[in-house]
Amino acid sequence: AQSVTQLDSQVPVFEEAPVELRCNYSSSVSVYLFWYVQYPNQGLQLLLKYLSGSTLVKGINGFEAEFNKSQTSFHLRKPSVHISDTAEYFCALAGGTSYGKLTFGQGTILTVHP
Amino acid sequence: DSGVTQTPKHLITATGQRVTLRCSPRSGDLSVYWYQQSLDQGLQFLIQYYNGEERAKGNILERFSAQQFPDLHSELNLSSLELGDSALYFCASSVGASSGNTIYFGEGSWLTVV
């Protein structure tokens, strides 16, 4: 069975501060990892994905994530956040016999304060 | 705009009723997924179709059914509705059926059962 755990349900941060949203996963097979963002009353938008190769992945809006196989983690980072980054962030995995379907974590609500 | 179109955006119906949610995938995408998002269960995978055929099944209730038509649009049918079926239902699509394909999400259909 595969699972994703997002370690923080809510992360408050001040504008221009750095942020890290933590994601751990569990799988007995190789996985592909994704981060999606959901703005209020909108659908999910892909931020970045890790398929293979370099473990540091850069995405849209200045976000990046690092795949760590030994720690089974895929943490999302941004060096300086903006008010507009306030949203819910979801870590997800696909792999093995999952036929492309994504298994999502419970989400982390990032709130950026002025 | 992801290119995935869902209708209706909002739907209010009574317990015991039946509703149909419709999805048009991105142009060129052959795979369609349905997800349910609720406060208590988070984002749950329901079902995947690829080029008209069911590819993978998740936590989909027997009261729910789906299909993908020759023109690749998909419908999710929810019957004998219960209060607990109130949720945001997402349709998503990807080019292929296997893991690693980027999955694009629509903006969802809000279902409220009263």
Interface residues (C-beta under 8 A of the other chain):
Chain A: V31 Y32 Y36 Q42 G43 L44 Q45 L46 K49 L51 F90 A94 G95 G96 S98 Y99 G100 K101 L102 T103 F104 G105 Q106 G107
Chain B: S2 V4 S31 Y33 G42 L43 F45 Q48 R55 A56 G58 F90 A92 S94 G96 A97 S98 S99 G100 N101 T102 I103 Y104 F105 G106 E107 G108
